[in-house]
Amino acid sequence: MSDGYPLRPLGEVIRLDIQRTPMMPATTYRLAGVLNAGQGLVAKGELDGGDTEYSAMNVLRVDQVVMRKLTAWEGPITVVPAEFDGFVVSNEFPTFTLGPELVPDWMRHLCRSPRLWAEMKNRVSGTVQRRKRLNPEQLLQIELPIPPREVQAGIVEILDAVDDQIAALGEEAEALDRMSAVVAEDLLSNEPVVTLGTMLDDIQGGRSPQANTRPPGADELGVLKVSAVTPFRFLPDESKALLPGTSMPESALVQPGDVLITRANTPLRVGAVARVPANVRNGLYLADKTLRLMPSSKLDPDFLVVAMALKLARTQLTSSATGTSASMVNVSQDRIRETPIPLPGLDRQREVSCAVLSVRANADAARAEAARLRDTRSSLLSGLLDGTVEIDSAELGV
């Protein structure tokens, strides 16, 4: 514990430094974009200089800071890695060169700090939320504690080690997901196939009322967003608070054990199926884009979740989805009923679902540990910035 390092304006340790390059016809330029929440850069393809209205664009150089002025309250700021050296961005993306007091990798971690995003949000200007901007001068006015270089280097080592472990856990979870799919396909390859509709008592839906954009509080009612249902996983936090006085049909109330399916989503996620856990919070309702599947006594609910993730079912759902937007398509109840699924006896269904879901449980455990480490990482970085935690060079061994 300490009083932390003295606050210093970023303008004392970084400076605005923009290199412009003219857009020349018959010349190819590599475009980049800045991700929100300090998550880095993304390649956006190539551009012929004659195919843009810009007369010039900004050039990215390794170890520079680049931010997006528009919607800066979302934290679109990062340090340019070597692989993006020479990429170009529009003048909406100012660049800054680090002074000698800053370690580039420390600045990279700093760009992932909610403390910095909050300071950026406090300084944006404009009348329309989505059009609010942060000017370079406003960024340079932000005051943050800046440790000595040797302490920065040691902290980077710690944070990088945590990030490596988080990445490894993510890879482990993805590998277990793939394993569960292989197990399911293998165990069910020789079973008779029926259409889903013959094994359902009903399909029920809800409706989409006006709601807040924020999640519901503990004592508020909420309606599910389409993102609440992903393959095998129900995410209750992906919901919106109902406006006061809004009424919803009792039949749309989400119940423990429900099997839910998304009838509208992206092409890869439309028709995703998950089961609601026993400990789900009360007061959540189905929207019109989320349906409840009511299996008959011949179909185990957990097995239904497994069967709907098989290639046989996914092919039917994605190929029968309709819509004009590449980002949102719909699948009708009739097409859902026509989905082919394997149908062994109930005992075999439960045996298969137990095997598959146990592998998925290990994947979820890996994700939970990764989430815990992200929280630990965030707390450490926040503590370093607000002065509640100080790590000196002796403690770091540097």
N, C-alpha and C positions, 0 to 999 in steps of 0.2 A: 504494500500500500504506500502511496505517496501523493504529493500534490500534483504530480504529472509534470510534463514538459511545458514551458511557456508557450502560449498561443502565438502563432505567427501567421500573417496573411500569406496565402499561397503565392501572391505576387512577389514575395521575397525569395522564393525558392524555385519558381518556374516563370517563364516569360513567353508571351505570345510570339510565335515564330511561324509564319505561314509562307510556304513556297508555292507559287502558282505556276502552272504549266499551261500553255495555250492548247486548245483543242484543234488539232490539225487533221484535215480530211485524209483518208487512207492510212491513218495511224491508229493502232489498237491500244486501248488503255484498259487496265484492270481496275474494276470498280470495287469499292468496299463499303460496308455499312457498319454502324456501331450498335451493338446489342444493348438492351436495357440492363440495369442493375450491375454494371461493371463486368458483364460477362464476356467482353472481348469484341473482336471484329468478325465479320462474316463476308465472304467473297460473294459478289453479286454479278459475276460474269464479266464479259468483255464488251467494250464499246468502241465503235469507230468514231473518231473525232468529228467526222462530218455528219453524224447522226444525232447530235445533241444541240440544244439551244444555248448551252453554256459556251462562252468564248474562251474560258479558262477554268481550271479546277485546281483544288488543293492537292498537293502531293504528300503522302504519308512517309515519314522516315522512322527508322527503327528507334525505339526507346522514347519517342515523343508521346505526349499525352494528346489524345483527340477526343473531342466531345461533340455531341449533337446539340445545337442551340434549341431546336424545336422540341417541345415536351421534355425539357431537361430535368423536370421533376421526377422522371422515371429512371434517372441515374444512367443515361447513355454516355459513359465516359470510360476510357481505358488507356492502357499503354500499348503502343504499336509493337507487336512482336516481329522478329526478323522475317518471317514468311510473308508479311504484308508490306515490307519495305518497297516503296515505289508505286504502290496502289494509289488511286486517286479518289477523291470525294468532292462533293459540291462545296460551295462557300458556306453552306449551312453547318459545316464541320470545321471549326477552327482548330489549329494545332499549336502545341506549346512545347518548348524545349526545357528539359530539366536542368536546374543548376547543379553545381558540384556537391551540394549538401544532400542530395537525394539519390538513393539507390533505385534504379528503375523498377526492380522487382518489388521493392517496398511500395512504390507508387502504384504499381499494379494491384497490390492488395488493398491499398488505400481507396482505390477506385471502386472496390467492392464493399465499401463501408456504408451502411445505412445512415451513419452520422453525416457523411459527405453528401449523400443524396438529399437528406433533409435540409442541409444548408443550401444546396442548389435550388430546391423547391421554394425555400423562403425568399429567394432573390429573383425568381422568374417574373417577367412583366408581360402584360397583355390582358385583354378583356375576355377572350374566349379560351376556355381551359385547354382544348387540344391545340391551340395556336400560340400558347404562351412560350416565350423564349428566354434563354439565359445568355446574355452577352458575355464575351470573353472578360471584359473588365469586371463584371459581377462575379465571375468565378475567381478571379485573382484577389478579390476582397475577402473571400472566405478565410476564416482563421481556424487553424488546426494545430495541435501539438506536433512538433517534428523532432523525433529523437536523433541523436548523433548517428552518423553513418554506420559505425560499428554495431550499434544496437539495432538499427534497421536491418542490417545483414543477418544478424542472429535471429531476429523475429521472422524474417523471410524464410529462414531454414525451418523454423518450427511450423509456420503456416503451410509451407510447401509439403512438409511431411504429412500434415493432416489432410491436405488436398489429395495427395497420392493415395492415402488410405481410403478416402471417400470415393475416389475414382475406382479403386480396386473392388470396393464393396458394390459399386454400381455394376461393374463388369460381372461380378459373381452373381448378382441378382438376375441380370440379363441371361447369363448362361443357364441358371436354374429355370428361368421361364422357358427357354428353348428346350431344355431337358423335359419339362413337364409336357410340352406339346408332343415331343417324340414318344414319350410314354403313353400318352392318350391315343395317338394314332396307331401305335403298335398293338395296344391291348384291345382296340375296337375294330381292327382291320377286317375281321371275318364275321362280324355280327350282322344280322338282318337290318335292313334300313326301312324306316317308315317316314311319313311326312309329319312334321311337328303338330299340325292341326289335329291329327287323330289322337294325340296324347294330351291335348289341352282341354280343360273345362271352360276356360274363358280367357280373353285378353281384355284388360281394363286400362283406362287412361285417365288423365286428369285434365286440367286446363291451365292456361297461362295468363294469370291476372297481372295487373300493374304491380310492380314491386320495386323496392330499392335496389341499387346496384351492390350494396354491401351485404355480407352474410347476416343472418338473423342473430340477435343476442340470445342469451340463455332463456329468457322468458318471452321471446318473440316467435311467431309462426314464420315458416319459410317455404319457398317453392324450389324444387330442384332445377339446376341448370343441366344442360345436356352433358356437361363435363363431369357430372356426379357419378355417371356409370361408365367405367372402363372395363376391359376384359378381366373378369374375376374380381374386380375391386370396386367397392361402393365408397364414394367420397362425400360424406354428408356436409363437409365444409363448402363444397361446390353448390351453394344454394344462395337464394336472395331473400331478404326479409320482406314479408308481405306488408303492404301499406295498412295502417290502422283501419279497422272496419271492413276489410276485405273478407268475404266468405268463400269457402272452398267446399266442394262436396265431400262428405265423410268417406265415400268410397275411394277418394284420391289420397287419403292419409297413408303415408308409408308405414309399414308394419315390419317388425322383426321377422326374418325368414322370407320376405318377399323376394321373388326372382324378377329383376327389372331388365328391360332392354331399351336401348335408344333407337327410336325410329327415324331420327334426323341427326346427322352429324357429318363429319368429314368422311370421304369415301373409305378411309382405313378404319374408322371407328363406328360407322353406322352399323347398327345391329349388335353392338357390344352388350354382353350380358354379365350381370353380377348378382350375388345374393346379399341381401341386407343382413348385417350381423345382428346378434341378439341384443347387443348393448347400444343400438342406435338411439339417438336422442329423439324425444317426442316432438311433434309439431311440424314435421316436414311433409310436404305434399308433392304428388306427381304433377309435372307440367304436361302440356299436350304432346311434347316431344319424347316423353318417357312413358313406357307402358309396363304394366304388370302382367307377367305370364302366370297363368293358373294351371299348374300341371295336374293331370288326373292321378288317380291312385296307382296307376301303372308306371308312373314316371317319377323317379326320385329327384327332388329339387336341386341337390348338389350335382347330380349327374347331368341334369339339364344344362347347368352352367358349363360343364366340361364339354358336352356334346355340341353346344352352340359355338364353341371356339375351334372346332375341328375344321379342316380345310373344306370338307364336304359342305358344311353349313355356311362357312364364310364365303365360299364361291357363289352360293345362291344369293346370299344377302347383298353382297357388293355388286353382283351383276344385275340384280333386279332393282337396285336403287335408282331413283330418278331425280332430276334437278338440273337447272341451267348453270348453277354455280359450282365451280370446281372445289370450293371450300365447304359446301353444305349440300348434302343430298338427302333424300327421303326414301324410306322403304315402307310400303303399305302393310296393313295387318294381313291382307290376303297373301302377300308374298312371304310374310313371316310364317304364316300357317303352312305354306308350301315348302318350307325349309326341310331338307332331308337330314335325319339324324339316325345313328345306329340305335338299336333297342334290344339289348340283352335283358335277361330277367332281372328282377329287382335286386336280388342278392349280388349278382354280378355288377349291376350298376353301382351299388354302394361300394363294392370292392375297388372298382376302377376309380370312382371319384375320390375315395380315400387315398389311393396311391398318388393320383395327380395332385390333389390339394395339399398333401403333405410336402411335396416338392415345392409347390407354390408358397407354402408357409415358410419354408426356409428362405425363399427369395424375399418374402416380405420382411423376415427378420433381418436380412442383410440391408434392406432399404431403411428399416427402422434404425439400425446402428449408424448408417450413413447420415440419416437425419439428425441423430444425436450428436454426431461429430460436427455437422454443420452448425448446430446450435452452439457447441463448445467453441468452435472457431469464431463464430460471430461474437460471442461474449468476450473472448480474448481480445479480438481486435477493437471492440467497443471500449473495453476497459483500458486499453492502451491509449485510445484517443480521448477518453473523458477524464483520465488521470486517476482512475481507481486501481489500475494495475500498471506497474512499471517493471520492466525487465532490463537489468543492466548487463554490461558486457561480461562481468564476472560470472553472473548466473548462467549466461549463454555460453561461456567458455570461449569467447572471442577476444 
